[in-house]
Amino acid sequence: MKIRLYVDEDSMARSVIRALRSHDVDILTPLDTGMIDSEDIDELEYAKSVKRVLVTYNVKDFARLHKAYLTAGKTHAGMILIRQQEYSIGEEMRRILKLINALSAEQMENRAEYLGGWK
């Protein structure tokens, strides 16, 4: 199955979301889902419940959550971790598109992918 995205509140750059949607990427934000002001773990659980890979600039906290989930034997739908202000909008979009075209939703389960690895 093709990857569908859930962009957390920290990562709701409208320009990137518009760019991805213009390339037919299925993407939801906390504005779409009523998840504004939610805790990180709640956003990760929401993404899991709707089978969407979570996209975040909050690398430190979500990397920690990923490790905690694996240690506890819990599952999530996957994460794309992006270092904030490291890429232009176009570069960020190209890397995300490359990742979602290379991996399936099933391959992303319980996986944390750093966008820096997708050149």
VOMAR-553572 format. One record per residue: x, y, z of N, C-alpha, C in turn; residue number from 0. Coordinates in Angstrom, 3 decimals, decimal comma, padded with zeros to 6 digits, m for minus. Atoms other than C-alpha are relative to their C-alpha. Layout:
REM VOMAR-553572
neast:X; nnorth:Y; nup:Z; caeast:X; canorth:Y; caup:Z; ceast:X; cnorth:Y; cup:Z; num:NUM
...
END
This chain:
REM VOMAR-553572
neast:000,841; nnorth:m001,184; nup:000,000; caeast:000,000; canorth:000,000; caup:000,000; ceast:000,888; cnorth:001,250; cup:000,000; num:0
neast:m000,743; nnorth:m001,254; nup:000,091; caeast:001,172; canorth:003,526; caup:m000,791; ceast:m000,016; cnorth:000,729; cup:001,349; num:1
neast:m000,118; nnorth:m000,766; nup:m001,243; caeast:002,375; canorth:005,671; caup:002,106; ceast:m000,936; cnorth:001,205; cup:m000,037; num:2
neast:000,805; nnorth:m001,194; nup:m000,241; caeast:m000,099; canorth:008,224; caup:003,408; ceast:000,613; cnorth:000,698; cup:001,199; num:3
neast:m000,718; nnorth:m000,768; nup:m001,021; caeast:001,190; canorth:011,011; caup:005,643; ceast:m000,928; cnorth:000,709; cup:000,978; num:4
neast:000,587; nnorth:m000,873; nup:m001,010; caeast:000,169; canorth:012,719; caup:008,853; ceast:001,129; cnorth:000,909; cup:000,471; num:5
neast:m001,022; nnorth:m000,972; nup:m000,369; caeast:002,173; canorth:015,894; caup:009,480; ceast:m000,349; cnorth:000,558; cup:001,371; num:6
neast:000,311; nnorth:m000,465; nup:m001,350; caeast:002,427; canorth:016,767; caup:013,153; ceast:m000,018; cnorth:001,518; cup:000,062; num:7
neast:000,189; nnorth:m001,441; nup:m000,160; caeast:001,780; canorth:020,232; caup:014,507; ceast:001,291; cnorth:000,793; cup:m000,178; num:8
neast:m001,283; nnorth:m000,688; nup:000,144; caeast:005,480; canorth:021,131; caup:014,570; ceast:000,417; cnorth:000,166; cup:m001,455; num:9
neast:m000,475; nnorth:000,078; nup:001,387; caeast:005,742; canorth:020,470; caup:010,839; ceast:m001,026; cnorth:000,470; cup:m001,020; num:10
neast:001,087; nnorth:m000,387; nup:000,893; caeast:002,704; canorth:022,155; caup:009,343; ceast:000,334; cnorth:001,168; cup:m000,927; num:11
neast:m000,359; nnorth:m001,064; nup:000,941; caeast:004,570; canorth:024,389; caup:006,889; ceast:m000,946; cnorth:m000,087; cup:m001,197; num:12
neast:001,020; nnorth:000,026; nup:001,060; caeast:001,783; canorth:025,275; caup:004,488; ceast:000,598; cnorth:m000,184; cup:m001,383; num:13
neast:m000,596; nnorth:000,089; nup:001,335; caeast:004,114; canorth:025,616; caup:001,520; ceast:000,408; cnorth:m001,429; cup:m000,338; num:14
neast:m000,401; nnorth:001,390; nup:000,236; caeast:005,469; canorth:022,072; caup:001,902; ceast:m001,239; cnorth:m000,871; cup:m000,170; num:15
neast:001,232; nnorth:000,783; nup:000,103; caeast:001,998; canorth:020,633; caup:002,454; ceast:m000,668; cnorth:000,234; cup:m001,346; num:16
neast:000,578; nnorth:m000,309; nup:001,316; caeast:000,672; canorth:022,438; caup:m000,628; ceast:000,792; cnorth:m000,667; cup:m001,115; num:17
neast:m000,856; nnorth:000,603; nup:001,027; caeast:003,651; canorth:021,229; caup:m002,669; ceast:m000,220; cnorth:m001,505; cup:m000,071; num:18
neast:000,221; nnorth:001,444; nup:m000,007; caeast:003,141; canorth:017,621; caup:m001,594; ceast:m001,386; cnorth:m000,349; cup:m000,535; num:19
neast:001,357; nnorth:000,253; nup:000,507; caeast:m000,599; canorth:017,767; caup:m002,225; ceast:m000,079; cnorth:000,208; cup:m001,506; num:20
neast:000,002; nnorth:m000,231; nup:001,450; caeast:000,091; canorth:019,154; caup:m005,703; ceast:000,606; cnorth:m001,182; cup:m000,762; num:21
neast:m000,556; nnorth:001,228; nup:000,584; caeast:001,969; canorth:015,882; caup:m006,325; ceast:m000,824; cnorth:m001,224; cup:000,422; num:22
neast:000,954; nnorth:001,060; nup:m000,354; caeast:m001,056; canorth:013,839; caup:m005,199; ceast:000,399; cnorth:m000,833; cup:001,206; num:23
neast:m000,322; nnorth:000,692; nup:m001,240; caeast:000,385; canorth:012,920; caup:m001,809; ceast:m001,198; cnorth:000,138; cup:000,941; num:24
neast:001,108; nnorth:000,029; nup:m000,957; caeast:m002,337; canorth:011,911; caup:000,644; ceast:000,568; cnorth:000,426; cup:001,349; num:25
neast:m000,612; nnorth:m000,587; nup:m001,189; caeast:m001,534; canorth:014,113; caup:003,631; ceast:m001,061; cnorth:000,677; cup:000,862; num:26
neast:000,874; nnorth:m000,642; nup:m000,972; caeast:m003,403; canorth:015,187; caup:006,759; ceast:000,841; cnorth:000,789; cup:000,991; num:27
neast:m000,643; nnorth:m000,819; nup:m001,026; caeast:m002,532; canorth:017,831; caup:009,344; ceast:m000,895; cnorth:000,036; cup:001,240; num:28
neast:000,846; nnorth:m000,167; nup:m001,186; caeast:m003,753; canorth:018,509; caup:012,885; ceast:m001,191; cnorth:000,934; cup:m000,246; num:29
neast:001,138; nnorth:m000,860; nup:000,334; caeast:m005,956; canorth:021,247; caup:011,382; ceast:m001,113; cnorth:m000,815; cup:m000,644; num:30
neast:000,988; nnorth:000,857; nup:000,660; caeast:m007,692; canorth:018,577; caup:009,273; ceast:m000,680; cnorth:m000,943; cup:000,976; num:31
neast:000,449; nnorth:001,091; nup:m000,868; caeast:m008,125; canorth:016,180; caup:012,184; ceast:m000,420; cnorth:000,436; cup:001,404; num:32
neast:000,335; nnorth:m000,468; nup:m001,338; caeast:m008,740; canorth:018,370; caup:015,247; ceast:001,033; cnorth:m000,379; cup:001,053; num:33
neast:m001,049; nnorth:000,434; nup:m000,924; caeast:m005,419; canorth:017,314; caup:016,800; ceast:000,916; cnorth:001,149; cup:000,438; num:34
neast:m000,811; nnorth:m001,145; nup:m000,425; caeast:m004,099; canorth:020,846; caup:017,467; ceast:000,229; cnorth:m000,086; cup:001,512; num:35
neast:m000,406; nnorth:m000,001; nup:m001,411; caeast:m002,255; canorth:021,091; caup:020,812; ceast:000,036; cnorth:m001,389; cup:000,640; num:36
neast:m000,084; nnorth:001,361; nup:m000,528; caeast:m002,009; canorth:017,305; caup:021,161; ceast:001,426; cnorth:m000,320; cup:000,422; num:37
neast:m001,313; nnorth:000,481; nup:m000,424; caeast:000,868; canorth:015,587; caup:022,925; ceast:000,608; cnorth:m000,842; cup:m001,117; num:38
neast:m000,697; nnorth:000,771; nup:001,030; caeast:003,503; canorth:013,892; caup:020,770; ceast:m000,496; cnorth:m001,440; cup:m000,068; num:39
neast:000,427; nnorth:001,404; nup:m000,018; caeast:002,455; canorth:010,414; caup:021,855; ceast:m001,414; cnorth:m000,147; cup:m000,561; num:40
neast:001,361; nnorth:000,042; nup:000,539; caeast:m001,182; canorth:011,210; caup:021,001; ceast:000,010; cnorth:000,141; cup:m001,519; num:41
neast:m000,100; nnorth:m000,138; nup:001,458; caeast:m000,178; canorth:012,340; caup:017,523; ceast:000,526; cnorth:m001,290; cup:m000,632; num:42
neast:m000,538; nnorth:001,258; nup:000,520; caeast:001,858; canorth:009,160; caup:017,020; ceast:m001,070; cnorth:m001,093; cup:000,027; num:43
neast:001,080; nnorth:000,989; nup:m000,093; caeast:m001,050; canorth:007,023; caup:018,208; ceast:m001,102; cnorth:000,286; cup:m001,021; num:44
neast:001,000; nnorth:m000,343; nup:001,011; caeast:m003,464; canorth:008,934; caup:015,969; ceast:000,472; cnorth:m000,454; cup:m001,379; num:45
neast:m000,545; nnorth:000,397; nup:001,305; caeast:m001,202; canorth:008,403; caup:012,953; ceast:m000,092; cnorth:m001,517; cup:m000,171; num:46
neast:000,101; nnorth:001,466; nup:000,052; caeast:m001,081; canorth:004,700; caup:013,773; ceast:m001,441; cnorth:m000,431; cup:m000,248; num:47
neast:001,412; nnorth:000,401; nup:000,096; caeast:m004,873; canorth:004,497; caup:014,132; ceast:m000,574; cnorth:000,208; cup:m001,399; num:48
neast:000,485; nnorth:m000,260; nup:001,360; caeast:m005,384; canorth:005,923; caup:010,632; ceast:001,001; cnorth:m000,464; cup:m001,056; num:49
neast:m001,001; nnorth:000,618; nup:000,885; caeast:m002,400; canorth:004,049; caup:009,140; ceast:000,730; cnorth:001,033; cup:m000,869; num:50
neast:m000,746; nnorth:m001,057; nup:000,671; caeast:m000,370; canorth:007,145; caup:008,290; ceast:001,374; cnorth:000,147; cup:000,626; num:51
neast:m001,360; nnorth:m000,251; nup:m000,462; caeast:003,342; canorth:007,773; caup:008,544; ceast:000,051; cnorth:001,434; cup:000,521; num:52
neast:m000,092; nnorth:m001,313; nup:m000,619; caeast:004,015; canorth:010,692; caup:010,881; ceast:001,234; cnorth:000,731; cup:m000,525; num:53
neast:m001,093; nnorth:m000,853; nup:000,457; caeast:006,171; canorth:013,527; caup:009,514; ceast:000,208; cnorth:001,079; cup:001,055; num:54
neast:m000,249; nnorth:m000,986; nup:m001,057; caeast:007,884; canorth:015,771; caup:012,056; ceast:001,368; cnorth:000,649; cup:m000,126; num:55
neast:m001,274; nnorth:m000,700; nup:m000,182; caeast:010,599; canorth:018,377; caup:012,576; ceast:000,504; cnorth:m000,199; cup:001,423; num:56
neast:m000,330; nnorth:000,205; nup:m001,408; caeast:010,606; canorth:017,391; caup:016,247; ceast:000,817; cnorth:m001,297; cup:000,129; num:57
neast:m000,836; nnorth:001,193; nup:000,117; caeast:013,444; canorth:014,928; caup:015,698; ceast:000,334; cnorth:m000,597; cup:001,359; num:58
neast:m000,454; nnorth:000,490; nup:m001,311; caeast:014,677; canorth:014,654; caup:019,274; ceast:m001,092; cnorth:m000,773; cup:000,738; num:59
neast:001,068; nnorth:000,638; nup:m000,766; caeast:011,342; canorth:013,838; caup:020,909; ceast:m000,547; cnorth:m001,240; cup:m000,692; num:60
neast:000,557; nnorth:001,156; nup:000,695; caeast:010,076; canorth:011,500; caup:018,205; ceast:001,021; cnorth:m001,125; cup:m000,165; num:61
neast:m001,017; nnorth:001,054; nup:000,007; caeast:013,383; canorth:009,624; caup:017,940; ceast:m000,033; cnorth:m000,736; cup:001,340; num:62
neast:000,113; nnorth:000,593; nup:m001,337; caeast:013,045; canorth:009,052; caup:021,688; ceast:m001,256; cnorth:m000,870; cup:000,093; num:63
neast:001,237; nnorth:000,783; nup:m000,003; caeast:009,440; canorth:007,888; caup:021,244; ceast:000,153; cnorth:m001,284; cup:m000,816; num:64
neast:m000,231; nnorth:001,168; nup:000,851; caeast:010,482; canorth:005,534; caup:018,440; ceast:000,759; cnorth:m001,069; cup:000,779; num:65
neast:m000,806; nnorth:000,946; nup:m000,778; caeast:013,102; canorth:003,921; caup:020,659; ceast:m000,828; cnorth:m000,608; cup:001,135; num:66
neast:000,839; nnorth:000,490; nup:m001,094; caeast:010,654; canorth:003,646; caup:023,567; ceast:m001,032; cnorth:m001,010; cup:m000,504; num:67
neast:000,978; nnorth:000,925; nup:000,577; caeast:008,067; canorth:001,981; caup:021,333; ceast:000,654; cnorth:m001,336; cup:m000,319; num:68
neast:m000,676; nnorth:001,251; nup:000,352; caeast:010,553; canorth:m000,565; caup:020,014; ceast:000,377; cnorth:m000,789; cup:001,248; num:69
neast:m000,403; nnorth:000,648; nup:m001,246; caeast:011,841; canorth:m001,298; caup:023,521; ceast:m001,194; cnorth:m000,658; cup:000,694; num:70
neast:001,206; nnorth:000,506; nup:m000,664; caeast:008,298; canorth:m001,806; caup:024,827; ceast:m000,777; cnorth:m000,994; cup:m000,860; num:71
neast:000,710; nnorth:000,909; nup:000,891; caeast:007,270; canorth:m003,949; caup:021,849; ceast:m001,272; cnorth:000,594; cup:m000,577; num:72
neast:001,158; nnorth:m000,690; nup:000,571; caeast:004,720; canorth:m001,332; caup:020,750; ceast:000,262; cnorth:000,299; cup:m001,469; num:73
neast:m000,138; nnorth:m000,272; nup:001,424; caeast:004,070; canorth:m000,528; caup:017,111; ceast:m000,491; cnorth:001,403; cup:m000,345; num:74
neast:000,505; nnorth:m001,254; nup:000,581; caeast:003,588; canorth:002,634; caup:015,083; ceast:000,063; cnorth:m000,143; cup:m001,519; num:75
neast:000,107; nnorth:000,084; nup:001,458; caeast:002,935; canorth:003,342; caup:011,401; ceast:001,254; cnorth:000,494; cup:m000,716; num:76
neast:m001,232; nnorth:m000,517; nup:000,594; caeast:006,373; canorth:004,882; caup:010,835; ceast:000,128; cnorth:001,493; cup:000,201; num:77
neast:m000,291; nnorth:m001,427; nup:m000,183; caeast:008,039; canorth:008,267; caup:011,082; ceast:000,986; cnorth:000,464; cup:m001,062; num:78
neast:m000,998; nnorth:m000,681; nup:000,816; caeast:009,839; canorth:010,645; caup:008,769; ceast:000,470; cnorth:001,174; cup:000,844; num:79
neast:m000,589; nnorth:m001,014; nup:m000,876; caeast:012,172; canorth:012,818; caup:010,844; ceast:000,812; cnorth:000,982; cup:m000,833; num:80
neast:m000,618; nnorth:m001,044; nup:000,820; caeast:013,292; canorth:016,131; caup:009,335; ceast:000,646; cnorth:001,034; cup:000,903; num:81
neast:m000,680; nnorth:m001,063; nup:m000,757; caeast:015,880; canorth:018,463; caup:010,799; ceast:m000,489; cnorth:001,346; cup:m000,525; num:82
neast:000,624; nnorth:m001,275; nup:000,374; caeast:014,219; canorth:021,880; caup:010,805; ceast:000,997; cnorth:000,951; cup:m000,651; num:83
neast:m000,742; nnorth:m001,028; nup:000,738; caeast:015,500; canorth:024,530; caup:008,392; ceast:001,269; cnorth:m000,535; cup:m000,654; num:84
neast:m001,166; nnorth:000,578; nup:000,659; caeast:017,975; canorth:022,114; caup:006,822; ceast:m000,160; cnorth:m000,023; cup:m001,523; num:85
neast:000,271; nnorth:000,141; nup:001,425; caeast:016,296; canorth:021,950; caup:003,395; ceast:m000,914; cnorth:001,113; cup:m000,491; num:86
neast:000,956; nnorth:m000,910; nup:000,635; caeast:014,565; canorth:024,283; caup:000,997; ceast:m001,326; cnorth:m000,755; cup:m000,139; num:87
neast:001,305; nnorth:000,636; nup:000,195; caeast:010,867; canorth:023,612; caup:000,386; ceast:000,085; cnorth:m001,028; cup:m001,121; num:88
neast:m000,125; nnorth:000,908; nup:001,135; caeast:011,703; canorth:022,063; caup:m002,974; ceast:000,802; cnorth:m001,244; cup:000,336; num:89
neast:m000,842; nnorth:001,143; nup:m000,364; caeast:014,441; canorth:019,837; caup:m001,554; ceast:m000,726; cnorth:m000,908; cup:000,983; num:90
neast:000,755; nnorth:000,801; nup:m000,963; caeast:012,276; canorth:018,710; caup:001,347; ceast:m001,062; cnorth:m000,822; cup:m000,736; num:91
neast:001,028; nnorth:000,679; nup:000,766; caeast:009,455; canorth:017,860; caup:m001,057; ceast:000,599; cnorth:m001,131; cup:m000,841; num:92
neast:m000,640; nnorth:001,027; nup:000,845; caeast:011,797; canorth:015,957; caup:m003,445; ceast:000,418; cnorth:m001,211; cup:000,829; num:93
neast:m000,450; nnorth:001,109; nup:m000,842; caeast:013,237; canorth:013,882; caup:m000,616; ceast:m001,176; cnorth:m000,810; cup:000,543; num:94
neast:001,186; nnorth:000,716; nup:m000,483; caeast:009,822; canorth:013,037; caup:000,828; ceast:m000,601; cnorth:m000,819; cup:m001,136; num:95
neast:000,541; nnorth:000,735; nup:001,141; caeast:008,568; canorth:012,067; caup:m002,635; ceast:000,855; cnorth:m001,219; cup:m000,323; num:96
neast:m000,904; nnorth:001,129; nup:000,262; caeast:011,625; canorth:009,869; caup:m003,164; ceast:m000,256; cnorth:m001,120; cup:001,008; num:97
neast:000,241; nnorth:000,989; nup:m001,052; caeast:011,025; canorth:008,128; caup:000,159; ceast:m001,335; cnorth:m000,699; cup:m000,198; num:98
neast:001,311; nnorth:000,643; nup:000,085; caeast:007,304; canorth:007,535; caup:m000,342; ceast:m000,181; cnorth:m000,779; cup:m001,297; num:99
neast:000,048; nnorth:000,793; nup:001,226; caeast:007,878; canorth:006,249; caup:m003,866; ceast:000,893; cnorth:m001,235; cup:000,072; num:100
neast:m000,919; nnorth:001,134; nup:m000,139; caeast:010,615; canorth:003,856; caup:m002,710; ceast:m000,481; cnorth:m001,044; cup:001,002; num:101
neast:000,433; nnorth:000,903; nup:m001,065; caeast:008,915; canorth:002,342; caup:000,346; ceast:m001,518; cnorth:m000,089; cup:000,039; num:102
neast:001,445; nnorth:000,160; nup:m000,179; caeast:005,452; canorth:000,965; caup:001,021; ceast:m000,375; cnorth:000,352; cup:001,438; num:103
neast:000,479; nnorth:m000,255; nup:m001,361; caeast:003,314; canorth:001,712; caup:004,058; ceast:000,410; cnorth:m001,142; cup:000,922; num:104
neast:m000,383; nnorth:001,160; nup:m000,804; caeast:004,054; canorth:m001,812; caup:005,277; ceast:001,486; cnorth:000,042; cup:000,355; num:105
neast:m001,438; nnorth:m000,095; nup:m000,264; caeast:007,811; canorth:m001,240; caup:004,971; ceast:000,318; cnorth:001,091; cup:001,021; num:106
neast:m000,236; nnorth:m001,105; nup:m000,943; caeast:007,512; canorth:001,951; caup:007,047; ceast:m000,426; cnorth:m000,331; cup:001,422; num:107
neast:000,467; nnorth:000,331; nup:m001,339; caeast:005,833; canorth:000,237; caup:010,001; ceast:001,178; cnorth:m000,183; cup:000,954; num:108
neast:m001,013; nnorth:000,063; nup:m001,064; caeast:007,946; canorth:000,657; caup:013,158; ceast:001,368; cnorth:000,504; cup:m000,443; num:109
neast:m001,247; nnorth:m000,511; nup:000,569; caeast:010,580; canorth:002,517; caup:011,173; ceast:000,050; cnorth:001,515; cup:000,167; num:110
neast:m000,226; nnorth:m001,451; nup:m000,041; caeast:012,029; canorth:005,997; caup:011,686; ceast:001,040; cnorth:000,312; cup:m001,077; num:111
neast:m000,872; nnorth:m000,378; nup:001,107; caeast:013,531; canorth:007,435; caup:008,518; ceast:000,375; cnorth:001,471; cup:000,130; num:112
neast:m000,495; nnorth:m001,380; nup:m000,006; caeast:015,691; canorth:010,551; caup:008,629; ceast:000,035; cnorth:000,482; cup:m001,438; num:113
neast:000,082; nnorth:m000,513; nup:001,355; caeast:015,057; canorth:012,706; caup:005,583; ceast:001,391; cnorth:000,219; cup:m000,599; num:114
neast:m001,360; nnorth:m000,198; nup:000,476; caeast:018,793; canorth:013,389; caup:005,356; ceast:000,570; cnorth:m001,187; cup:m000,742; num:115
neast:m000,468; nnorth:001,202; nup:000,688; caeast:019,290; canorth:009,831; caup:004,143; ceast:m000,602; cnorth:m000,195; cup:m001,369; num:116
neast:000,711; nnorth:000,125; nup:001,280; caeast:017,112; canorth:010,413; caup:001,073; ceast:000,396; cnorth:001,113; cup:m000,953; num:117
neast:m000,532; nnorth:m001,027; nup:000,908; caeast:019,189; canorth:012,386; caup:m001,410; ceast:m000,466; cnorth:m000,229; cup:m001,425; num:118
END
